[in-house]
Amino acid sequence: MSSLTRNASFEVSEGDHQIIYVACGVTKLVAHMSDSRDQVLAFHFVGDIFTVPAPDNYVYSVIALREARLVTFPSDDYLTEATTEPGILRHLLDNTILSLRRSREKVIALGSKTAAERLAVFLLNMAERIGTERDGLCAFDLPMSRRDISESLGLTIETVSRQLTKLRDDGVIETIGRSKVILRRPELLRERAGYSTRSCAISSS
């Protein structure tokens, strides 16, 4: 078990792939590149399990956005144990499928979508993962900063703030302070995410 205070990081040793379970808190997975450039690869919440590769072309770290507790396993040890425990293997596979889906969504967003569409996709993803019903609406607190969001989406902080303001002014979302978001018109947010109308029709049937 590794305990991290806010902004503290868990570093992966060379040649040591890790599987990490978030027992408490919120983290971000960051790839460190040359010239002190960072890329936020993913955000993880309580119950998530994910892999962190050993340093290769990049160095990776897991950074706590809030105080966090992580259960860490060398990947070889975990996979060996999973072969004899169907419940562990099923949990790993379920999380792997979710991670692949989110990775595909992010690749499409970064490769083909506008700034407005990227932010809409991000907010819908956060609603799915950490949203709760409040007065018939979906509300959630964003634990990450505007900088974290911008690095994750390949945008500037100014663009993220501008797009949030537009969504608020258009009545699609409501914001309270710097972190709370309420989805007032989720169907319109889906339209602005650039999702296929065919996929929407299938999901609603």
Short mmCIF file of the C-alpha atoms (twelve columns), coordinates in Angstrom:
data_MODEL
# 
_entry.id   MODEL 
# 
loop_
_atom_site.group_PDB 
_atom_site.id 
_atom_site.type_symbol 
_atom_site.label_atom_id 
_atom_site.label_alt_id 
_atom_site.label_comp_id 
_atom_site.label_asym_id 
_atom_site.label_seq_id 
_atom_site.Cartn_x 
_atom_site.Cartn_y 
_atom_site.Cartn_z 
_atom_site.pdbx_PDB_model_num 
ATOM 1   C CA . MET A 1   0.000   0.000   0.000   1 
ATOM 2   C CA . SER A 2   1.378   3.421   -0.982  1 
ATOM 3   C CA . SER A 3   -0.077  6.579   0.567   1 
ATOM 4   C CA . LEU A 4   0.275   9.833   -1.361  1 
ATOM 5   C CA . THR A 5   -0.425  13.336  -0.174  1 
ATOM 6   C CA . ARG A 6   -1.866  15.804  -2.675  1 
ATOM 7   C CA . ASN A 7   0.594   16.441  -5.560  1 
ATOM 8   C CA . ALA A 8   2.906   13.647  -4.374  1 
ATOM 9   C CA . SER A 9   3.915   11.099  -7.004  1 
ATOM 10  C CA . PHE A 10  4.505   7.380   -7.286  1 
ATOM 11  C CA . GLU A 11  7.414   6.635   -9.587  1 
ATOM 12  C CA . VAL A 12  7.843   3.369   -11.482 1 
ATOM 13  C CA . SER A 13  11.325  1.853   -11.373 1 
ATOM 14  C CA . GLU A 14  13.135  0.918   -14.551 1 
ATOM 15  C CA . GLY A 15  12.200  -2.518  -15.786 1 
ATOM 16  C CA . ASP A 16  9.311   -2.780  -13.314 1 
ATOM 17  C CA . HIS A 17  5.829   -2.653  -14.892 1 
ATOM 18  C CA . GLN A 18  3.177   -2.043  -12.249 1 
ATOM 19  C CA . ILE A 19  -0.532  -2.752  -11.866 1 
ATOM 20  C CA . ILE A 20  -2.154  -0.197  -9.576  1 
ATOM 21  C CA . TYR A 21  -5.484  -0.222  -7.750  1 
ATOM 22  C CA . VAL A 22  -6.855  3.086   -6.433  1 
ATOM 23  C CA . ALA A 23  -8.153  2.315   -2.949  1 
ATOM 24  C CA . CYS A 24  -8.779  5.944   -2.046  1 
ATOM 25  C CA . GLY A 25  -8.476  9.356   -3.685  1 
ATOM 26  C CA . VAL A 26  -7.913  10.563  -7.245  1 
ATOM 27  C CA . THR A 27  -4.780  10.358  -9.385  1 
ATOM 28  C CA . LYS A 28  -3.486  11.264  -12.816 1 
ATOM 29  C CA . LEU A 29  -1.098  9.219   -14.945 1 
ATOM 30  C CA . VAL A 30  1.549   11.438  -16.540 1 
ATOM 31  C CA . ALA A 31  4.142   10.766  -19.240 1 
ATOM 32  C CA . HIS A 32  7.253   12.930  -18.922 1 
ATOM 33  C CA . MET A 33  8.965   13.901  -22.177 1 
ATOM 34  C CA . SER A 34  12.034  15.909  -23.131 1 
ATOM 35  C CA . ASP A 35  12.270  19.660  -22.483 1 
ATOM 36  C CA . SER A 36  10.214  19.257  -19.274 1 
ATOM 37  C CA . ARG A 37  7.034   18.551  -21.237 1 
ATOM 38  C CA . ASP A 38  4.297   16.449  -19.650 1 
ATOM 39  C CA . GLN A 39  1.238   14.705  -21.070 1 
ATOM 40  C CA . VAL A 40  -1.661  13.741  -18.824 1 
ATOM 41  C CA . LEU A 41  -2.653  10.309  -20.109 1 
ATOM 42  C CA . ALA A 42  -5.568  9.477   -17.819 1 
ATOM 43  C CA . PHE A 43  -7.361  10.272  -14.579 1 
ATOM 44  C CA . HIS A 44  -8.159  7.482   -12.125 1 
ATOM 45  C CA . PHE A 45  -10.706 7.285   -9.321  1 
ATOM 46  C CA . VAL A 46  -11.547 4.950   -6.437  1 
ATOM 47  C CA . GLY A 47  -11.943 1.380   -7.673  1 
ATOM 48  C CA . ASP A 48  -9.963  1.854   -10.880 1 
ATOM 49  C CA . ILE A 49  -7.195  -0.575  -11.726 1 
ATOM 50  C CA . PHE A 50  -4.630  0.328   -14.380 1 
ATOM 51  C CA . THR A 51  -1.152  -0.450  -15.625 1 
ATOM 52  C CA . VAL A 52  1.886   1.788   -15.533 1 
ATOM 53  C CA . PRO A 53  4.714   0.792   -17.865 1 
ATOM 54  C CA . ALA A 54  8.319   0.874   -16.848 1 
ATOM 55  C CA . PRO A 55  10.327  3.788   -18.299 1 
ATOM 56  C CA . ASP A 56  10.877  3.322   -22.021 1 
ATOM 57  C CA . ASN A 57  10.712  6.208   -24.479 1 
ATOM 58  C CA . TYR A 58  9.093   8.184   -21.651 1 
ATOM 59  C CA . VAL A 59  9.137   8.213   -17.871 1 
ATOM 60  C CA . TYR A 60  5.774   7.704   -16.158 1 
ATOM 61  C CA . SER A 61  4.448   8.743   -12.785 1 
ATOM 62  C CA . VAL A 62  1.178   8.582   -10.890 1 
ATOM 63  C CA . ILE A 63  0.384   11.880  -9.161  1 
ATOM 64  C CA . ALA A 64  -2.253  12.352  -6.471  1 
ATOM 65  C CA . LEU A 65  -4.832  15.052  -7.205  1 
ATOM 66  C CA . ARG A 66  -6.251  14.411  -3.760  1 
ATOM 67  C CA . GLU A 67  -4.810  12.384  -0.911  1 
ATOM 68  C CA . ALA A 68  -4.678  8.840   -2.247  1 
ATOM 69  C CA . ARG A 69  -3.920  5.276   -1.256  1 
ATOM 70  C CA . LEU A 70  -2.662  2.920   -3.938  1 
ATOM 71  C CA . VAL A 71  -2.275  -0.832  -3.873  1 
ATOM 72  C CA . THR A 72  0.601   -1.667  -6.206  1 
ATOM 73  C CA . PHE A 73  1.665   -4.996  -7.691  1 
ATOM 74  C CA . PRO A 74  4.510   -5.934  -10.026 1 
ATOM 75  C CA . SER A 75  2.568   -6.913  -13.133 1 
ATOM 76  C CA . ASP A 76  4.175   -10.377 -13.415 1 
ATOM 77  C CA . ASP A 77  3.166   -11.246 -9.841  1 
ATOM 78  C CA . TYR A 78  -0.386  -9.978  -10.349 1 
ATOM 79  C CA . LEU A 79  -0.914  -11.845 -13.605 1 
ATOM 80  C CA . THR A 80  0.461   -15.060 -12.109 1 
ATOM 81  C CA . GLU A 81  -1.991  -14.762 -9.224  1 
ATOM 82  C CA . ALA A 82  -4.852  -13.922 -11.599 1 
ATOM 83  C CA . THR A 83  -4.400  -17.182 -13.505 1 
ATOM 84  C CA . THR A 84  -5.536  -19.111 -10.426 1 
ATOM 85  C CA . GLU A 85  -8.185  -16.638 -9.194  1 
ATOM 86  C CA . PRO A 86  -11.054 -16.148 -11.694 1 
ATOM 87  C CA . GLY A 87  -12.478 -13.212 -9.730  1 
ATOM 88  C CA . ILE A 88  -9.194  -11.283 -9.929  1 
ATOM 89  C CA . LEU A 89  -8.829  -12.060 -13.623 1 
ATOM 90  C CA . ARG A 90  -12.406 -10.967 -14.385 1 
ATOM 91  C CA . HIS A 91  -11.918 -7.688  -12.504 1 
ATOM 92  C CA . LEU A 92  -8.728  -7.030  -14.453 1 
ATOM 93  C CA . LEU A 93  -10.383 -7.811  -17.790 1 
ATOM 94  C CA . ASP A 94  -13.407 -5.623  -17.032 1 
ATOM 95  C CA . ASN A 95  -11.141 -2.688  -16.184 1 
ATOM 96  C CA . THR A 96  -8.974  -3.341  -19.242 1 
ATOM 97  C CA . ILE A 97  -12.026 -3.187  -21.518 1 
ATOM 98  C CA . LEU A 98  -13.099 0.104   -19.921 1 
ATOM 99  C CA . SER A 99  -9.587  1.521   -20.258 1 
ATOM 100 C CA . LEU A 100 -9.420  0.553   -23.934 1 
ATOM 101 C CA . ARG A 101 -12.787 2.194   -24.587 1 
ATOM 102 C CA . ARG A 102 -11.651 5.418   -22.915 1 
ATOM 103 C CA . SER A 103 -8.343  5.307   -24.778 1 
ATOM 104 C CA . ARG A 104 -10.153 4.938   -28.119 1 
ATOM 105 C CA . GLU A 105 -12.402 7.856   -27.217 1 
ATOM 106 C CA . LYS A 106 -9.387  9.989   -26.400 1 
ATOM 107 C CA . VAL A 107 -7.554  9.056   -29.616 1 
ATOM 108 C CA . ILE A 108 -10.594 10.080  -31.662 1 
ATOM 109 C CA . ALA A 109 -10.968 13.320  -29.696 1 
ATOM 110 C CA . LEU A 110 -7.313  14.322  -30.022 1 
ATOM 111 C CA . GLY A 111 -7.074  13.291  -33.654 1 
ATOM 112 C CA . SER A 112 -10.309 14.566  -35.145 1 
ATOM 113 C CA . LYS A 113 -12.346 16.742  -32.810 1 
ATOM 114 C CA . THR A 114 -12.539 20.465  -32.210 1 
ATOM 115 C CA . ALA A 115 -11.788 22.085  -28.855 1 
ATOM 116 C CA . ALA A 116 -15.511 22.323  -28.087 1 
ATOM 117 C CA . GLU A 117 -16.037 18.643  -28.907 1 
ATOM 118 C CA . ARG A 118 -13.037 17.547  -26.824 1 
ATOM 119 C CA . LEU A 119 -14.297 19.352  -23.740 1 
ATOM 120 C CA . ALA A 120 -17.826 18.000  -24.214 1 
ATOM 121 C CA . VAL A 121 -16.438 14.445  -24.423 1 
ATOM 122 C CA . PHE A 122 -14.386 15.063  -21.285 1 
ATOM 123 C CA . LEU A 123 -17.380 16.336  -19.287 1 
ATOM 124 C CA . LEU A 124 -19.562 13.431  -20.373 1 
ATOM 125 C CA . ASN A 125 -16.816 11.014  -19.358 1 
ATOM 126 C CA . MET A 126 -16.530 12.649  -15.923 1 
ATOM 127 C CA . ALA A 127 -20.308 12.528  -15.520 1 
ATOM 128 C CA . GLU A 128 -20.253 8.798   -16.277 1 
ATOM 129 C CA . ARG A 129 -17.435 8.107   -13.855 1 
ATOM 130 C CA . ILE A 130 -18.058 10.396  -10.872 1 
ATOM 131 C CA . GLY A 131 -21.429 12.041  -11.489 1 
ATOM 132 C CA . THR A 132 -24.304 11.800  -8.991  1 
ATOM 133 C CA . GLU A 133 -27.983 12.660  -9.314  1 
ATOM 134 C CA . ARG A 134 -28.911 16.001  -7.806  1 
ATOM 135 C CA . ASP A 135 -32.474 17.332  -8.181  1 
ATOM 136 C CA . GLY A 136 -32.874 15.219  -11.302 1 
ATOM 137 C CA . LEU A 137 -29.629 16.527  -12.802 1 
ATOM 138 C CA . CYS A 138 -26.130 15.056  -12.973 1 
ATOM 139 C CA . ALA A 139 -23.554 16.890  -10.844 1 
ATOM 140 C CA . PHE A 140 -19.892 16.257  -10.078 1 
ATOM 141 C CA . ASP A 141 -16.819 17.930  -8.594  1 
ATOM 142 C CA . LEU A 142 -13.788 18.071  -10.864 1 
ATOM 143 C CA . PRO A 143 -10.730 17.145  -8.782  1 
ATOM 144 C CA . MET A 144 -8.296  18.227  -11.484 1 
ATOM 145 C CA . SER A 145 -7.141  21.756  -12.342 1 
ATOM 146 C CA . ARG A 146 -7.772  23.610  -15.593 1 
ATOM 147 C CA . ARG A 147 -4.123  22.923  -16.426 1 
ATOM 148 C CA . ASP A 148 -4.625  19.185  -15.936 1 
ATOM 149 C CA . ILE A 149 -7.677  19.272  -18.219 1 
ATOM 150 C CA . SER A 150 -5.849  21.278  -20.876 1 
ATOM 151 C CA . GLU A 151 -2.833  18.930  -20.833 1 
ATOM 152 C CA . SER A 152 -5.118  15.923  -21.085 1 
ATOM 153 C CA . LEU A 153 -7.059  17.362  -24.053 1 
ATOM 154 C CA . GLY A 154 -4.154  18.955  -25.915 1 
ATOM 155 C CA . LEU A 155 -5.570  22.469  -25.448 1 
ATOM 156 C CA . THR A 156 -4.473  25.660  -23.754 1 
ATOM 157 C CA . ILE A 157 -5.853  26.652  -20.352 1 
ATOM 158 C CA . GLU A 158 -7.424  29.713  -21.982 1 
ATOM 159 C CA . THR A 159 -9.248  27.538  -24.523 1 
ATOM 160 C CA . VAL A 160 -10.604 25.240  -21.811 1 
ATOM 161 C CA . SER A 161 -11.846 28.224  -19.795 1 
ATOM 162 C CA . ARG A 162 -13.384 29.807  -22.895 1 
ATOM 163 C CA . GLN A 163 -15.228 26.630  -23.858 1 
ATOM 164 C CA . LEU A 164 -16.519 26.127  -20.321 1 
ATOM 165 C CA . THR A 165 -17.820 29.697  -20.344 1 
ATOM 166 C CA . LYS A 166 -19.590 29.107  -23.655 1 
ATOM 167 C CA . LEU A 167 -21.257 25.935  -22.391 1 
ATOM 168 C CA . ARG A 168 -22.386 27.797  -19.290 1 
ATOM 169 C CA . ASP A 169 -23.652 30.807  -21.233 1 
ATOM 170 C CA . ASP A 170 -25.586 28.495  -23.570 1 
ATOM 171 C CA . GLY A 171 -27.288 26.820  -20.608 1 
ATOM 172 C CA . VAL A 172 -25.733 23.416  -21.305 1 
ATOM 173 C CA . ILE A 173 -23.940 23.280  -17.950 1 
ATOM 174 C CA . GLU A 174 -23.880 25.181  -14.696 1 
ATOM 175 C CA . THR A 175 -20.702 25.743  -12.737 1 
ATOM 176 C CA . ILE A 176 -20.340 26.525  -9.063  1 
ATOM 177 C CA . GLY A 177 -16.917 27.780  -8.022  1 
ATOM 178 C CA . ARG A 178 -13.895 26.271  -9.731  1 
ATOM 179 C CA . SER A 179 -14.823 22.603  -9.474  1 
ATOM 180 C CA . LYS A 180 -18.549 21.798  -9.374  1 
ATOM 181 C CA . VAL A 181 -20.291 21.118  -12.681 1 
ATOM 182 C CA . ILE A 182 -23.988 20.400  -13.223 1 
ATOM 183 C CA . LEU A 183 -25.142 19.030  -16.573 1 
ATOM 184 C CA . ARG A 184 -28.359 20.890  -17.336 1 
ATOM 185 C CA . ARG A 185 -28.810 19.646  -20.919 1 
ATOM 186 C CA . PRO A 186 -26.860 16.391  -21.309 1 
ATOM 187 C CA . GLU A 187 -28.526 15.603  -24.644 1 
ATOM 188 C CA . LEU A 188 -27.184 18.872  -26.071 1 
ATOM 189 C CA . LEU A 189 -23.768 18.151  -24.587 1 
ATOM 190 C CA . ARG A 190 -23.787 14.814  -26.456 1 
ATOM 191 C CA . GLU A 191 -24.524 16.676  -29.685 1 
ATOM 192 C CA . ARG A 192 -21.635 19.034  -29.013 1 
ATOM 193 C CA . ALA A 193 -19.344 16.062  -28.359 1 
ATOM 194 C CA . GLY A 194 -19.659 15.128  -32.027 1 
ATOM 195 C CA . TYR A 195 -20.949 11.628  -31.349 1 
ATOM 196 C CA . SER A 196 -22.404 9.647   -34.218 1 
ATOM 197 C CA . THR A 197 -26.173 10.144  -34.489 1 
ATOM 198 C CA . ARG A 198 -26.371 6.481   -35.468 1 
ATOM 199 C CA . SER A 199 -24.680 5.390   -32.231 1 
ATOM 200 C CA . CYS A 200 -27.042 7.618   -30.228 1 
ATOM 201 C CA . ALA A 201 -30.016 5.990   -31.919 1 
ATOM 202 C CA . ILE A 202 -28.673 2.514   -31.147 1 
ATOM 203 C CA . SER A 203 -27.967 3.329   -27.504 1 
ATOM 204 C CA . SER A 204 -31.462 4.734   -26.990 1 
ATOM 205 C CA . SER A 205 -33.254 1.712   -28.457 1 
# 
